[in-house]
Amino acid sequence: MAKRDEVMSTFGPKLIEALALMLLDEINILRSKAGLSPRTLNQVFDQITNHHGDLPNYEWMNEGP
């Protein structure tokens, strides 16, 4: 199993949500320093949804029971 598959099958949605929240915090710190308005959590999830359809499946998603 490729490293990407291994990591993503080991961790669940809570890890992904925590990563999104951490990135949002860091992005908003940088945006604040640049004089820009903060991004909202809904904007983050909208962008995730936009990119989700373009990502290939992990190998384990194609495996049968």
C-alpha positions in Angstrom: 0.0 0.0 0.0 1.4 3.4 -0.9 2.2 5.8 1.9 -0.7 8.1 0.9 -3.1 5.2 1.2 -1.5 4.0 4.4 -1.8 7.4 6.2 -5.4 8.1 5.1 -6.7 4.7 5.9 -5.1 4.8 9.4 -6.7 8.1 10.4 -10.3 9.2 10.1 -12.4 12.2 9.4 -11.5 13.8 12.8 -7.9 14.1 11.7 -8.9 15.7 8.4 -11.2 18.2 10.2 -8.5 19.0 12.7 -6.1 19.7 9.9 -8.6 21.9 8.1 -9.2 23.9 11.4 -5.5 24.3 12.0 -4.9 25.5 8.4 -7.8 27.9 8.8 -6.2 29.4 11.9 -2.8 29.7 10.3 -4.3 31.2 7.1 -6.3 33.7 9.0 -3.2 34.8 11.0 -1.4 35.5 7.7 -4.5 37.2 6.2 -4.8 39.4 9.2 -1.1 40.5 8.9 -1.8 41.2 5.2 -4.8 43.4 6.0 -7.3 40.9 4.5 -10.5 39.6 6.0 -10.5 36.2 7.6 -11.8 33.1 5.8 -14.7 31.3 7.3 -15.0 27.6 8.0 -17.8 27.4 5.4 -15.4 28.8 2.8 -12.8 26.2 3.7 -15.4 23.4 3.4 -16.6 24.8 0.1 -13.1 24.7 -1.3 -12.6 21.1 0.0 -15.8 20.1 -1.7 -14.7 21.8 -4.9 -11.4 19.8 -5.0 -12.8 16.6 -3.7 -14.2 15.5 -7.0 -10.8 15.9 -8.8 -8.9 13.6 -6.4 -8.3 10.0 -7.4 -9.5 7.2 -5.2 -7.1 5.6 -2.7 -6.3 2.0 -3.6 -8.2 0.7 -0.5 -11.4 2.4 -1.8 -11.4 0.1 -4.8 -10.9 -3.1 -2.8 -13.9 -5.4 -2.3 -15.0 -6.9 1.0 
